[in-house]
Amino acid sequence: GGGTNKQHVATKNTAKLDRETEELKHDKIPLDLGKLIQQGRQSKGLSQKDLATKVNEKAQVINDYEAGRGIPNQMVIGKIEKVLGIKLRGKDRGKPLSLPGNK
């Protein structure tokens, strides 16, 4: 009979986790950002693993970003911008990245 109590506790924790997850949703990666990363990566002929290697991240991170999952990390996004050569932040998202000094 002790097993049923444990399940009940787990259900409570799951509900609490769901609420906490709800509160974190605003930090997700915008889906259009994921699409831009995917398009930029494919246009360079890179796999998710290739891109991940170039920015020193796991392929899962790239996968999550492209799927609009995960918390955006500005440093990682900055590295992806440089590798792909496109802007992923600000109002010019998707435009070619003009490197400083190339004016």
N, C-alpha and C positions, 0 to 999 in steps of 0.2 A: 503493500500500500504506500510506501514512501515515495515511489516514483511519480505519482500524480502531483504531489506538491511541487516538485522540481519543475515540472512542465508549466505549472501556473506562474511560477516566478519568471521563467524564461519568457512567457507571453508578456508579462508586465515590462520586462526589460526591452523586449522587441518594440512595444508601443512607445516606450521612452526614446529608444533609438530612432524610431520613425519621426517623432516630434523634433528631435535634435537635427535629424537629416533635413527636415522641412526648413528649419531655420538657416541651414547652411546653403540652401539652394541658390541664393543670389550670387554666390561666388563661382558658379559654374562657368565653363567656357562657352561663349556664344556659339551657336551652331554654325553661323556664317564664318567664324574664325576657323573652326574645324575644317570647313569646306575649302577655305583659302589655303590652309596648310596642306591639305590633300592635293589640291590642284597644283600648288607650287612644287610640291614634292614629285608629283607625277611628271610635270613638265621638265624636271631635271633628270627624270629617269631613275629616281631614288626609291628604294623600298622603305617601309617604315623603319626597318632595322638599320638601313644605311643612314637615314636622317638621324636616327637616335644615336648612332655611333659618332656622327659629326658633331652633335651637340652634347656628347657625354651623358646621355640619358638611356634608360631602358626602352626597348621598342614598345613596351606596354604604355609608357608615358605618351608617346606619339599616337598610339592607337587610341588612348583615352581622349587626347586633345582633339583628334579628328572626329571622334564620335560625340564630341561635346560633353564628355565626362571629365571629372577631375577638377582640381582647383588650379586656375591659371597662375603660373609662376612667372613673374615679369622677366627674371633673368633667363629662364628657359625660352620664353617667347622671343626675347631679344636675340638669343643665339639662333633660333629657328629663322628669324627675319634675315640675319646675316647670311646663313647658309642658302636660303631660298631666294634672297634678293628681293623680297617683297615686304611691304609694310603690313604688320598684323595688328597694329594698335593705332588709335587716334582716328581722325575723320577720313584719312586717305587710305584706309585698309584696302589691300588688294593692289595698290599702285606699286610700281617699281620702287625699291628702296634706293634713295639717292644717298650715297655715303658722304659723310662730312668732308668738305674740301673738293667735291666734284661739281661745284656750281658753275 
